[in-house]
Structures are given as structure tokens and as C-alpha cells.
């Protein structure tokens, strides 16, 4: 089996170690004997999106997102939308997550039209939502607690065409108001989780790998890995955040 990972805008969208998510995906593939390659697509560089199996977009500041808007609106947005509708797996973090929606209005009133791939919008606020946080992801059997680190001033509000990634157990999530975190649509995961996200949540990393392989090959069985350290890190954060909220 082979998996081709596309890292979109690694030159601009890579806050708080987000690039570590790529390292985790590649390592967990190689540990199972799955051939994996990572293809960076920086600003201005074209790529054949049909050749990739899994996409990643990291987080960035408002200024970084603004630099991307012309290119996204002219051609790359269309490529991302087509990949999403084609069932490609995609993980988008914070700023990259916001870019998938309809629009983002900054706290000082600047309106940015995003690519409109998913039914949501974001609105900036002067108050930042920051800190370690946790949410319940119910898609796997029995549900999974996902831990991460959020640092955003934008509030994201989901429309009827998508569903939340999970429900907030500790922290703020999408907006600090409705208890939702992130977005799910087809094989897309959008979230405010920096950290990076996947080292502390290996179940999610494997879920993305499985989705990508199943779409490409029709089925995929992933051999278990020795996740003692990963599970210890995850358990530590779950216990810490549970005590904080008690």
C-alpha cells in the first residue's frame, strides 16, 4: 500500500508545531510497512490534487491567511473543494480550518471571503480563547476524548450543511458559546487543536490514515502499534483537564 500526503502552505500555516501532525502520519504509516511520501505545496506552487490521498493545512495568523486569499480564490480553492467532494481525507487546523468556510471577519471589521468548501463562517473577537482543552469525539465506537491546545480569537459558527467534530468538555472550542468544537464533512476534519494534535491522539491519526487508504484501495486494516507513550500523554492530559473542570 502507498499513501501520498499533501501539506498545503507549509511555508505560512505552521503555528505551534502543526507540522508535527505530518510527522506522526508518516511515522505511523512506515511503522506498518505502508509506503508514504509527503509533498509540500507552498504559496504559488501548483500541484495535481488528484495524485494525493490525504491533505493537511495548518494554522496561521490573520496576516498569513490574508496573503493566501488571492491564490485561494483564483485557483487553489477550487482544487481543495474538488478534493473534498471527491472524498479525500483532509485535516485542517485553526487558520487552515477557518479558510474552508464561507468567510472570516476580523475583530476590526475586515471581511475575508474564504473558499466556501464547508458551511460555516468565523467572526473575530478582541478576547482570545487560549489554553489546553478537550472534546468528545463520538464517531468511533464508544466515543473518544480528544485533547489539544487552542489559541484563537475567532468564533466559528456552523451551518446546517456540516456537523461538529465534537462537543467541548473543557475549554472553548468553536466559539465558547454553543459547546461545539471543529467541523466534520465527508472525510474532512476541521479543528482549533494545535499542539500538535495527532501525537497525543493516535486514534485520530489512524482514523485519517484508514479513511485515505479505504478510499484508495476499498478497504484497509491497520496493524496495532505500541502506543504506550502516546496513550500515557493522552491520559495525562485527560486527567489534568478533568480535574480542572471539576
Secondary structure, DSSP 8 states (H G I E B T S, - for coil): -EEEEEEETTTT---TTTTHHHHHHHHHHHTTT-EEEEEEE-TT----GGG-SEEEE----HHHHHHHHHHIIIIIHHHHHHHHHTT-EEEEETHHHHHTSSEEE-TTS-EEE----SSEEEE--SS-EEEEEEEEE-SSTT-EEEEEEEEE--EEEE-TT-B-SEEEEES-TTTSSS-EESEEETTEEEE--BS-SGGG-HHHHHHHHHHHHHHHHS---------HHHHHHHHHHHHHHHHHH-
